């Protein structure tokens, strides 16, 4: 099955929209027009709030086309995507990026530096080697990875691969796609929601309205650990998953720390809200990689809305056994138990 990313997909099972009650969204004349698709290796749920079903269907089609275009540009399993062309470009030869990709790359480079390498999109070779090796507790000796092996010139919009490394869009592709939807739609588009495999974005709601969603229990996926309401912007959740493995009785996470190449062995999850979906996507992975203490301190210092869901030492059976460790910005945005 085609995959958008092996390791850095934010998990659909960690975040679930919970419907559209009229009491939350206010205007009883508006109804939901919805659509589902399969893109970027995961399920996509799209919804528009409108009194005109035909107009809602047109808007859904617009939204879906933007997502499909972004996937075509960023997916590593599409041979002619921009990312795939960059990944096979000859070493030490200049690759010219278009303006949109150049602006995206500027953001990737900035947040790689800002997170001290906890976010690193140049991990494609590492993902491939980890996928095919039985022992994932140690980084592969065959894998080359890291932003240090790319020479990016933001002024001239050029990239030079210094070694045979490859970019993977799993930690930023969904966020980029969601931001493009918002940029593409007209200013007065109908209120909408998109859930791409666990990253949610809403736009166009009135000031008193919100979109409800549920955060899944990191241990028992079919249970809810937290209910929140999103007024605008994007929520991204990163954490352990069913793809984590047991090796010699030790749980090994599927998300890798790009600073070391080793799995992040944390049973909890982290929620990040940001007005821009790209940054929510990038930061949820980076902060999860940092861990609770470093991640919350780092996010708090920068005014980032982040919250770790930390399970107890024993097998968790109740939501009350979790600790919610959050930043001031997150508590200002959402109510916690």
CORUR-V129103 format. One record per pair of residues at least 6 apart in sequence whose C-alpha atoms are under 7 Angstrom apart, sorted by the first residue. I is the first residue (numbers start at 1). J is the second residue. Records with the same first field share a line. If there is no record, write none. Layout:
I=J  J
This chain:
2=41  77
3=40  41  77
4=40  41  75  76  77  170
5=168  169  170
6=127
7=127  254  255
8=170  171  255
9=170  171
10=197  198  199  236  237  238
11=197  198  237  238
12=197  198
13=198  216  221
14=198  215  216  218  221  237
15=198  214  215  216  237
16=213  214  215
17=212  213  214
18=212  213  214
19=212
20=211
22=28
24=209  210
25=209  210
26=209
29=51
30=49  50  51
31=49  50  51
32=47  48  49  50
33=47  48  49  53  56  57
34=46  47  48
35=45  46  47
36=44  45  46
37=43  44  45
38=44
40=71
42=197
43=196  197
44=195  196  197
45=194  195  196
46=60  193  194  195
47=192  193  194
48=56  60  190  191  192  193
49=190  191  192
50=56  190
63=181
66=180  181
67=177
70=177
72=78  81
73=81  82  83
74=81  82  83  169  173
75=81  83  169
76=83  84  168
78=84
83=167
86=95
87=165  166  167
91=160  161  162  163  164
92=160  161  162
93=160
94=158  159  160
95=158  159  160
96=157  158  159
97=157  158
102=154  157
106=154
111=119
112=118  119  120
115=286
117=258  259
118=257  258  259  286  289  290
119=282  285  286
120=146  147  258
121=167  168  169  171
122=145  146  147  165  166  167  168
123=145  146  166  167  168
124=166  167  168
125=143  144  145  165  166
126=143  144  145
129=140  143
130=136  140
137=252  262  263
138=262
139=261  262
144=165
145=165
149=161  162  163  165
150=159  160  161  162
151=159  160  161  162
152=158  159  160
153=159
171=281  282  285
172=278  281  282
174=196
175=277  278  281
176=277  278
178=201  277
179=276  277  278
189=204
190=204
191=203  204  205
192=202  203  204
193=201  202  203
194=200  201  202
195=201
198=236  237
199=235  236  237
200=234  235  236
201=233  234  235  277
202=232  233  234
203=232  233
205=231
209=231
210=229  230  231
211=229  230  231
212=228  229  230
213=227  228  229
214=224  226  227  228
215=224  225  226  227
216=222  223  224  225
217=223  224  225
218=267  268  269
219=316
225=319
228=334
232=275
233=274  275  276  277
234=273  274  275  276  277  280
235=271  272  273  274  280
236=271  272  273  280  281  284
237=269  270  271  272  284
238=269  270  271  284  285  288
239=268  269  270  288
240=253  254  266  267  268  269
243=254
244=251  252  253  254
245=251  252  253
246=252
251=265
252=263  265
253=263  264  265  266
254=263
255=263  264
256=262  263  264
257=263  264  289
264=289
268=309  310  311
269=308  309
270=284  288  306  307  308  309
271=284  306  307  308
272=280  283  284  305  306  307
273=280  305  306
274=280  305
287=295
288=295
292=308
296=326  327
299=306  327
300=327  328
303=329
304=329
305=327  329  330
306=326  327  330
307=324  325  326  327  330
308=324  325  326
309=322  323  324  325
310=322  323  324
311=321  322  323
312=321  322
